[in-house]
Amino acid sequence: MYDLIIIGGGVAGMTAAIYAARSGLSTLIIEKAGFGGQAALTAKIENYPSYKEIDGFQLAADIKAQVDALGVESLSAQVQSLTKENDVFTVTTDSDSYQSKAVIIANGVRRRELGIPGEDEFRGRGISWCAVCDGGFFRKKKTAVIGAGNSALGDAIYLSNLCEEVYLIFRRDYPTATKSYMDKLENIDNIRLMPRHIPVEIKGDRLVTTLKIKNVDSGEETDLAVNGVFEAIGLIPDNDVYADLAELDDNGYILTDSEMRTKTPGLFAAGDTRQKSLRQIVTACSDGAQAATAAHDYLSDTRSRSNIDTIPQSPNGDSSLSQREPK
């Protein structure tokens, strides 16, 4: 049995693992996809202290190397259930079950999907949710990015260095990204803004060849000849499996207190998976550190109570230790 199991190998989960290991907790970290989470899929990070800019994959790899150096056990698996009985948590994955005295949920979020015709058919055959991962397949080709926030503009800027032309399609009048992204956009000639448009269908033969979009004002539909469609329309939590032990808000995010504690003693949540106002790499680090510290405190308190319970009692109810004569 482990002292602590961390579900999720993103920045929050890996930071929690670092703090847990350094405090002496036997720790297992479980990640279903690739360690690093959303950070590893980011082409360039410019707001992480101590780096003017750094490749997201490299930052994630550096953090993972630190986790490994501390002897934390890592597992690639999909968590299917989480239960608690007699102060012991059981984490069941698609390969086996594991037990611990405390758990930190740091499973992050998943990409929101468009839900339009052709999306399922061309998944992995021209449709992507990661420009950094898949952009190289569309070198010298035309692509479209759906979205208006920082992720969408970051994807479009990244793809502009690879692709012949990049359409940036969004429903609003203007992108909602921060000024730093907007400033970069002004100096790129091969990104074409398509405001007041929404995607309605993705078409092709074996691979994507066309994205049909619609003007939200006139209703006019247009076919764009593209080879790739990159979706960047937001992120959503995936916490249904934890709903019995953790309270969720109306959007599915886990509710915690300031120390990352959930409604279940010994269960904590950290990073993008929990309800919070700011989701950034630095806040994920903070959450992970706080969750691991709170888990350590919980385990220390549990052990202290257990030790008190096992002290022999005298007939009058006092601890037998208090009845001993001094030597």
C-alpha positions in Angstrom: 0.0 0.0 0.0 1.2 3.5 -0.8 1.0 6.5 1.4 -0.3 8.6 -1.5 -1.6 8.0 -5.0 -1.7 10.9 -7.4 -4.1 10.7 -10.3 -2.8 12.7 -13.2 0.7 13.5 -14.4 0.3 17.1 -15.5 2.2 20.0 -13.8 -0.1 19.9 -10.7 0.3 16.2 -10.3 4.1 16.1 -10.8 4.6 19.1 -8.4 2.5 17.2 -5.8 4.7 14.2 -6.4 7.9 16.2 -5.8 6.6 17.6 -2.5 5.2 14.3 -1.4 8.5 12.4 -2.1 10.6 15.1 -0.4 8.4 14.7 2.7 9.0 11.0 2.8 5.7 9.7 1.4 5.7 6.5 -0.7 4.0 7.8 -3.8 2.5 6.5 -7.1 1.6 8.8 -9.9 -0.8 7.6 -12.5 -1.2 9.2 -16.0 -3.5 8.1 -18.7 -1.8 9.8 -21.7 1.5 11.7 -21.6 3.2 13.2 -18.6 3.1 17.0 -18.7 -0.6 17.5 -19.5 -1.7 20.7 -21.3 1.7 22.3 -20.7 3.5 19.6 -22.8 1.2 20.5 -25.7 2.1 24.2 -25.6 4.5 25.4 -28.2 6.0 28.3 -26.3 5.5 29.3 -22.6 6.4 32.9 -21.8 4.8 33.5 -18.4 6.6 30.9 -16.2 9.1 32.5 -13.7 12.8 32.1 -14.4 12.2 31.5 -18.2 11.8 34.3 -20.7 10.4 31.6 -22.9 10.5 27.8 -22.9 9.1 25.0 -25.0 6.2 23.4 -23.1 7.3 19.9 -23.8 10.8 20.6 -22.5 9.4 22.2 -19.3 7.2 19.1 -18.7 10.2 16.8 -19.4 12.3 18.7 -16.9 9.7 18.4 -14.2 9.2 14.7 -14.9 13.0 14.1 -14.6 12.9 15.7 -11.2 10.0 13.4 -10.2 11.9 10.4 -11.4 15.1 11.4 -9.6 13.2 11.4 -6.3 12.1 7.8 -6.8 8.4 8.3 -7.4 6.8 5.4 -9.1 5.0 6.2 -12.4 2.3 4.3 -14.1 0.6 4.7 -17.5 -3.0 3.7 -17.1 -6.6 4.9 -17.2 -8.4 5.3 -13.9 -11.8 3.7 -13.9 -12.9 4.0 -10.3 -12.0 5.4 -6.9 -13.4 4.0 -3.7 -12.7 4.4 0.0 -13.3 1.8 2.8 -11.9 1.8 6.3 -9.6 4.8 5.6 -8.1 3.0 2.6 -8.5 4.3 -0.9 -8.6 1.8 -3.9 -7.8 3.2 -7.3 -8.9 0.8 -10.1 -7.3 1.3 -13.5 -7.7 -0.5 -16.8 -4.8 -2.8 -15.8 -4.9 -3.3 -12.0 -6.0 -1.9 -8.6 -3.8 0.1 -6.2 -4.3 1.1 -2.6 -3.2 4.1 -0.6 -4.0 6.1 2.5 -4.5 9.4 0.7 -5.3 10.4 -2.9 -4.7 13.6 -4.9 -6.9 14.0 -8.0 -4.9 16.1 -10.5 -6.4 14.7 -13.8 -6.7 18.0 -15.5 -9.2 18.7 -18.2 -9.9 17.5 -21.7 -10.5 19.3 -24.9 -14.0 20.4 -25.8 -15.2 19.1 -29.1 -17.3 20.8 -31.8 -19.9 18.1 -32.2 -20.5 18.7 -35.9 -20.9 16.3 -38.8 -17.6 14.8 -39.9 -15.8 15.3 -36.6 -15.9 11.6 -35.6 -15.3 10.4 -39.1 -12.1 12.4 -39.6 -10.7 12.2 -36.1 -7.0 11.6 -36.5 -7.3 12.0 -40.3 -7.1 15.8 -40.5 -8.8 16.8 -37.2 -6.5 17.6 -34.2 -6.6 19.1 -30.8 -2.8 19.7 -30.6 -1.0 21.9 -33.1 2.4 21.1 -31.5 1.8 17.4 -31.8 0.3 17.3 -35.3 1.3 20.5 -37.0 4.2 18.9 -38.9 1.8 16.8 -40.9 0.4 19.9 -42.5 3.6 21.6 -43.7 3.0 23.8 -46.8 -0.8 23.0 -46.6 -3.9 25.0 -45.6 -5.3 24.6 -42.1 -8.1 26.1 -40.0 -8.0 26.8 -36.2 -11.4 27.1 -34.4 -11.4 29.3 -31.4 -10.7 32.9 -30.2 -8.7 32.5 -27.0 -5.0 32.2 -26.1 -4.9 28.5 -27.1 -6.4 29.2 -30.5 -4.1 32.1 -31.3 -1.1 30.1 -30.0 -2.0 27.3 -32.3 -2.5 29.6 -35.3 0.8 31.4 -34.7 2.6 28.0 -34.4 1.0 26.7 -37.5 1.8 29.9 -39.5 5.4 28.8 -39.4 4.5 25.5 -41.1 1.5 26.0 -43.2 0.8 27.9 -46.4 -2.3 29.5 -44.9 -4.1 29.4 -41.6 -7.8 30.4 -41.2 -8.7 31.5 -37.7 -12.4 31.0 -37.2 -14.4 32.4 -34.3 -18.0 33.5 -33.5 -17.2 36.9 -31.9 -16.2 40.2 -33.5 -12.7 39.9 -32.2 -10.5 37.3 -30.6 -10.5 37.1 -26.8 -6.8 36.4 -26.4 -4.5 38.5 -24.4 -2.6 41.5 -25.8 0.7 39.6 -26.2 -1.0 37.1 -28.6 -2.8 39.9 -30.5 0.4 41.8 -31.0 2.1 38.8 -32.5 -0.9 38.2 -34.8 -0.5 41.6 -36.4 2.9 40.7 -37.8 1.9 37.4 -39.5 0.7 37.6 -43.1 -0.6 34.0 -43.6 -3.2 34.0 -40.8 -6.6 34.9 -42.1 -9.2 36.0 -39.5 -12.7 34.8 -40.0 -14.8 36.6 -37.4 -18.6 36.0 -37.0 -18.3 32.5 -38.4 -18.9 29.1 -37.0 -17.9 25.6 -38.3 -20.9 23.5 -39.4 -19.4 20.5 -41.2 -16.0 18.8 -41.9 -15.8 16.9 -45.2 -13.3 14.9 -47.2 -12.6 11.6 -48.8 -10.1 9.5 -46.8 -8.6 12.7 -45.3 -10.1 16.2 -44.6 -10.4 18.3 -47.7 -13.1 20.9 -46.7 -14.4 22.8 -43.7 -17.9 24.3 -44.2 -18.4 27.5 -42.1 -21.4 29.7 -41.6 -21.7 33.5 -41.1 -23.7 33.9 -37.9 -25.3 37.1 -39.2 -26.3 36.3 -42.7 -26.5 32.5 -42.5 -24.4 32.2 -45.6 -22.3 29.1 -45.8 -18.8 28.9 -47.3 -16.5 25.9 -48.1 -12.9 26.4 -47.1 -10.4 24.1 -48.8 -8.2 22.9 -45.9 -6.3 19.8 -45.1 -6.3 20.2 -41.3 -8.8 21.4 -38.7 -7.4 22.3 -35.2 -10.0 22.7 -32.5 -9.2 25.1 -29.6 -12.6 25.9 -28.2 -12.0 25.4 -24.5 -11.4 22.7 -21.9 -13.9 20.7 -19.8 -13.4 18.6 -16.7 -13.8 14.8 -16.7 -14.7 14.0 -13.1 -17.8 11.8 -13.2 -15.8 8.9 -11.8 -15.0 10.9 -8.7 -18.5 12.2 -8.0 -19.2 9.9 -5.1 -16.2 11.1 -3.1 -15.8 14.7 -4.3 -18.4 17.4 -4.6 -18.6 18.8 -8.1 -19.9 22.3 -9.2 -22.5 22.7 -12.0 -19.7 22.6 -14.6 -18.1 19.4 -13.3 -15.1 20.9 -11.5 -14.1 19.5 -8.1 -14.9 21.7 -5.1 -12.0 22.1 -2.5 -11.1 24.4 0.3 -7.9 26.5 0.2 -5.8 23.5 1.2 -7.1 21.4 -1.7 -9.2 19.2 0.6 -12.4 17.7 -0.8 -15.5 16.6 1.2 -13.8 13.2 1.8 -11.0 13.1 4.4 -7.8 12.1 2.7 -8.9 13.0 -0.8 -7.5 16.2 -2.3 -7.7 17.8 -5.8 -5.2 20.1 -7.5 -4.8 21.9 -10.8 -7.3 22.6 -13.6 -9.6 19.8 -12.4 -10.8 21.9 -9.4 -13.0 25.0 -9.3 -10.8 28.0 -9.5 -10.6 31.4 -11.2 -7.1 31.1 -12.9 -5.8 28.1 -14.7 -2.1 28.5 -15.4 1.1 26.5 -15.0 2.1 28.5 -11.9 -1.2 28.0 -10.2 -1.0 24.3 -11.0 2.4 24.2 -9.3 0.9 26.0 -6.3 -2.1 23.6 -6.1 0.2 20.6 -6.3 2.5 21.8 -3.5 -0.5 22.7 -1.3 -2.3 19.4 -1.9 0.9 17.3 -1.1 1.5 19.3 2.0 -2.1 18.8 3.1 -1.9 15.1 2.4 1.2 14.8 4.5 -0.5 16.6 7.4 -3.5 14.4 7.0 -1.4 11.2 7.1 0.6 12.5 10.1 -2.6 13.3 12.0 -4.0 9.8 11.1 -0.9 8.1 12.4 -0.9 10.1 15.6 -4.5 9.1 16.3 -3.7 5.5 15.5 -0.8 5.5 17.9 -3.0 7.0 20.7 -5.6 4.3 20.1 -3.1 1.5 20.5 -1.6 2.7 23.8 -2.7 0.2 26.5 -5.3 1.6 29.0 -5.3 1.1 32.7 -8.5 -0.1 34.4 -9.5 3.5 35.3 -9.2 4.6 31.7 -5.8 6.3 31.9 -3.0 5.5 29.6 -0.8 2.8 31.1 2.2 5.0 30.1 1.1 7.5 32.7 1.0 4.8 35.4 4.7 3.9 35.0 7.0 4.8 37.9 9.9 7.0 36.9 13.2 5.2 36.9 
